[in-house]
Amino acid sequence: MLPSLSLFTTALFLTSSALLAQAGKGIDVSALTSASSFSCLKGKGYTRAVVRGYMEAWGNNPGGKVDPNLLQNYNNAKSAGLAVDMYMFPCTGRSTCKSAATQVNELVSFMNAHKMQIGTIWFDVEVDSQANNWPSVAANKQTLTAFKNAWNGSKLNWGVYGSASQWTSITGGTTWVMDASKPLWYAHYDNSASFGDFRGFGGWTKPTMKQYAGDTSLCSARVDLNYFA
């Protein structure tokens, strides 16, 4: 039997406010990124890094797993002087996927074990067409609710990454609410570092962060570009 989430929320885990207090530029990464790349990005005015913490996983780990690059990316970003957030791309929609509570437990346990100081953990609500990870609206809503309960049980700062189009595809429209009290990081690739394009969905009326450009080559790294306020 897995320990309860509350066992992982110890004083060993240090966290900052989920709200990003100052407007600025950030990047997110999924691949291993060097300390020199993060330092270069810091020199270009990027102050926040969002690193992948959990991934769907295939092959020998079909139920999802902690990203094997998490700790190194975290250490590299911290050494460059960046604030660090994390995102979770969960395993969903397949019978081999671990439960929401198990996946959250695995990630939180890893974070505690390494005393990671994370600003916000972003739960990625996004379709993977190869995995059929959000197979039906009814099942999807149940899965989203299960992850919401698991993250709320952790007592950690968490938010949601998504977009109006993805939300519509996964939940059947823009009006279904997972938890609009949590911060929203939305994606809209218009190359504009501003929230002027935002249109509400999922109960959110204002965002915290925007991913405005994807798969960009910068400082010898592949990154997505973000604006936060």
TAJO-V592216 format. One record per pair of residues at least 12 apart in sequence whose ideal C-beta (glycine too) atoms are under 10 Angstrom apart, sorted by the first residue. I is the first residue (numbers start at 1). J is the second residue. If there is no record, write none. Layout:
i	j
I	J
I	J
//
This chain:
i	j
2	98
2	99
2	101
2	102
2	105
2	106
2	109
3	105
3	109
4	101
4	105
4	153
4	154
5	101
5	104
5	105
5	108
5	109
5	149
5	150
5	151
5	152
5	153
5	154
5	155
5	156
6	153
6	154
6	155
7	105
7	108
7	109
7	112
8	104
8	105
8	106
8	107
8	108
8	109
8	110
8	111
8	112
8	113
8	153
8	154
8	155
8	156
9	108
9	112
9	153
9	154
9	155
9	156
10	112
10	115
11	112
11	115
12	111
12	112
12	113
12	114
12	115
12	116
13	108
13	109
13	111
13	112
13	113
13	114
13	115
13	116
13	117
13	118
13	154
13	155
13	156
14	111
14	112
14	115
14	116
14	117
14	118
15	111
15	116
15	117
15	118
15	119
15	120
15	121
15	155
15	156
15	157
16	83
16	84
16	85
16	117
16	118
16	119
16	120
16	157
17	119
17	120
17	157
18	85
18	118
18	119
18	120
18	121
18	156
18	157
18	158
18	159
18	182
18	183
18	208
19	119
19	120
19	157
19	159
19	183
19	208
19	228
19	229
20	47
20	48
20	83
20	85
20	119
20	120
20	183
20	185
20	208
20	209
20	228
20	229
21	228
21	229
22	47
22	48
22	228
22	229
23	193
23	194
23	195
23	227
23	228
23	229
24	45
24	46
24	47
24	48
24	83
24	193
24	209
24	226
24	227
24	228
24	229
25	41
25	44
25	45
25	46
25	47
25	48
25	193
25	212
25	225
25	226
25	227
25	228
26	41
26	46
26	47
26	48
26	49
26	50
26	82
26	83
26	84
26	85
26	185
26	209
26	210
26	211
26	223
26	224
26	225
26	226
26	227
26	228
27	41
27	42
27	44
27	46
27	47
27	48
27	49
27	50
27	51
27	77
27	82
27	211
27	213
27	216
27	218
27	219
27	221
27	222
27	223
27	224
27	225
27	226
28	48
28	49
28	50
28	51
28	52
28	85
28	86
28	87
28	122
28	161
28	185
28	209
28	211
28	214
28	223
28	224
28	225
28	226
29	41
29	49
29	50
29	51
29	52
29	69
29	73
29	76
29	77
29	87
29	221
29	222
29	223
29	224
30	50
30	51
30	52
30	55
30	67
30	69
30	73
30	87
30	89
30	222
30	223
30	224
31	52
31	67
31	69
31	73
31	221
31	222
31	223
32	51
32	67
32	68
32	69
32	70
32	72
32	73
32	76
32	221
33	49
33	51
33	69
33	72
33	73
33	76
33	77
33	80
33	219
33	220
33	221
33	222
33	223
34	72
34	73
34	76
34	80
34	219
34	220
34	221
35	72
35	73
35	75
35	76
35	77
35	78
35	79
35	80
36	76
36	80
36	219
36	220
36	221
37	76
37	77
37	80
37	218
37	219
37	220
37	221
37	222
37	223
38	51
38	73
38	75
38	76
38	77
38	78
38	79
38	80
38	81
38	82
38	84
38	219
38	221
38	223
39	76
39	77
39	79
39	80
39	81
39	82
39	219
40	80
40	218
40	219
40	220
40	221
41	77
41	80
41	82
41	218
41	219
41	220
41	221
41	223
42	77
42	80
42	81
42	82
42	219
43	80
43	81
43	219
44	218
44	219
46	80
46	82
46	218
46	219
46	223
46	225
46	226
47	81
47	82
47	83
47	228
48	77
48	82
48	83
48	84
48	85
48	119
48	120
48	209
48	226
48	228
49	73
49	74
49	76
49	77
49	78
49	80
49	82
49	83
49	84
49	85
49	86
49	119
49	223
49	226
50	73
50	77
50	82
50	83
50	84
50	85
50	86
50	87
50	118
50	119
50	120
50	121
50	122
50	161
50	185
50	209
50	211
50	223
50	224
50	226
50	228
51	67
51	69
51	70
51	71
51	72
51	73
51	74
51	76
51	77
51	82
51	84
51	85
51	86
51	87
51	116
51	118
52	66
52	67
52	69
52	70
52	73
52	86
52	87
52	88
52	89
52	122
52	124
53	66
53	67
53	69
53	70
53	71
53	73
53	74
53	85
53	86
53	87
53	88
53	89
53	106
53	107
53	108
53	110
53	111
53	116
53	118
53	121
53	122
53	124
54	66
54	67
54	70
54	86
54	87
54	88
54	89
54	90
54	91
54	103
54	104
54	106
54	107
54	110
54	121
54	123
54	124
55	67
55	68
55	69
55	70
55	87
55	88
55	89
55	90
55	91
55	124
56	89
56	90
56	91
56	92
56	93
56	94
56	97
56	103
56	124
56	128
56	130
56	131
56	133
57	89
57	91
57	96
57	97
57	98
58	91
58	96
58	130
58	131
61	91
61	96
61	98
62	91
62	94
62	95
62	96
62	97
62	98
63	91
63	94
63	95
63	96
63	97
63	98
63	99
63	102
63	103
63	106
64	88
64	89
64	90
64	91
64	92
64	94
64	96
64	97
64	98
64	99
64	100
64	102
64	103
64	106
64	107
65	91
65	98
65	103
65	106
65	107
65	110
66	88
66	103
66	106
66	107
66	109
66	110
66	111
67	86
67	87
67	88
67	89
67	107
67	110
70	86
70	107
70	110
70	111
70	114
70	116
71	110
71	111
71	113
71	114
71	116
73	86
74	86
74	111
74	114
74	116
74	117
74	118
75	114
75	116
78	116
78	117
83	117
83	118
83	119
83	120
83	228
84	116
84	117
84	118
84	119
84	120
85	118
85	119
85	120
85	121
85	122
85	157
85	159
85	185
85	209
85	226
85	228
86	107
86	111
86	116
86	118
86	119
86	120
86	121
86	122
86	158
87	120
87	121
87	122
87	123
87	124
87	126
87	159
87	161
87	185
88	103
88	104
88	107
88	121
88	122
88	123
88	124
88	147
88	151
88	158
88	161
89	122
89	123
89	124
89	125
89	126
89	128
89	133
89	161
90	103
90	104
90	107
90	123
90	124
90	125
90	126
90	133
90	143
90	144
90	146
90	147
90	150
91	103
91	128
91	131
91	133
92	125
92	128
92	131
92	132
92	133
92	134
92	135
92	139
92	140
92	143
92	144
92	146
92	147
92	170
93	127
93	128
93	131
93	132
93	133
93	134
93	135
93	136
93	139
93	140
93	143
94	131
94	132
94	133
94	135
97	131
97	133
97	143
99	143
99	146
99	147
99	150
100	123
100	142
100	143
100	144
100	145
100	146
100	147
100	148
100	149
100	150
100	151
101	146
101	147
101	149
101	150
101	151
101	153
101	154
102	150
103	146
103	147
103	150
104	121
104	123
104	146
104	147
104	149
104	150
104	151
104	152
104	153
104	154
104	156
104	158
105	150
105	153
105	154
107	121
107	150
107	151
107	154
107	156
108	121
108	150
108	151
108	153
108	154
108	155
108	156
111	154
111	156
118	156
118	157
118	158
119	157
119	159
119	228
120	156
120	157
120	158
120	159
120	182
120	183
120	185
120	208
120	209
120	228
121	151
121	154
121	156
121	157
121	158
121	159
122	157
122	158
122	159
122	160
122	161
122	162
122	182
122	183
122	184
122	185
122	208
122	209
123	144
123	147
123	148
123	150
123	151
123	158
123	159
123	160
123	161
123	162
123	178
123	179
123	182
123	185
124	160
124	161
124	162
124	166
124	185
124	187
125	140
125	143
125	144
125	147
125	160
125	161
125	162
125	163
125	166
125	167
125	169
125	170
125	171
125	178
125	202
126	161
126	162
126	163
126	166
126	167
126	169
126	170
126	187
127	140
127	165
127	166
127	169
127	170
133	170
134	166
134	169
134	170
134	171
135	170
136	170
136	172
137	169
137	170
137	171
137	172
137	173
137	176
138	172
140	169
140	170
140	171
140	172
140	176
141	170
141	171
141	172
141	176
141	178
143	170
144	160
144	170
144	171
144	176
144	177
144	178
144	179
144	202
145	178
145	179
147	160
147	178
147	179
148	160
148	178
148	179
148	182
149	179
151	179
151	182
152	179
152	182
157	182
157	183
158	179
158	182
158	183
159	179
159	181
159	182
159	183
159	184
159	185
159	204
159	207
159	208
159	209
160	178
160	179
160	180
160	182
160	183
160	184
160	185
160	186
160	202
160	204
160	208
161	183
161	184
161	185
161	186
161	187
161	209
161	211
162	178
162	184
162	185
162	186
162	187
162	201
162	202
162	204
163	184
163	185
163	186
163	187
163	188
163	189
163	201
163	202
163	210
163	211
164	186
164	187
164	188
164	198
164	199
164	200
164	201
164	202
164	204
165	187
165	188
165	201
166	186
166	187
166	201
167	186
167	201
167	202
167	204
168	201
168	202
170	202
171	201
171	202
173	201
173	202
174	199
174	200
174	201
174	202
174	203
174	204
175	200
175	201
175	202
175	203
176	201
176	202
176	203
177	201
177	202
177	203
177	204
178	202
178	203
178	204
179	202
179	203
179	204
180	200
180	201
180	202
180	203
180	204
180	205
181	203
181	204
182	202
182	203
182	204
182	208
183	204
183	206
183	207
183	208
183	209
183	228
184	198
184	200
184	201
184	202
184	203
184	204
184	205
184	206
184	207
184	208
184	209
184	210
185	207
185	208
185	209
185	210
185	211
185	226
185	228
186	198
186	199
186	200
186	201
186	202
186	204
186	207
186	208
186	209
186	210
186	211
186	212
187	209
187	210
187	211
187	212
187	213
187	214
187	224
187	226
188	207
188	210
188	211
188	212
188	213
189	210
189	211
189	212
189	213
189	214
189	215
189	224
189	225
190	210
190	212
190	213
191	212
191	213
191	216
191	225
192	210
192	212
192	213
192	227
193	210
193	212
193	213
193	225
193	226
193	227
193	228
193	229
194	210
194	212
194	227
194	229
195	207
195	208
195	209
195	210
195	212
195	227
195	228
195	229
196	210
197	210
197	212
198	210
206	229
207	227
207	228
207	229
208	228
208	229
209	226
209	227
209	228
209	229
210	225
210	226
210	227
210	228
210	229
211	224
211	225
211	226
211	227
212	224
212	225
212	226
212	227
213	225
213	226
213	227
//
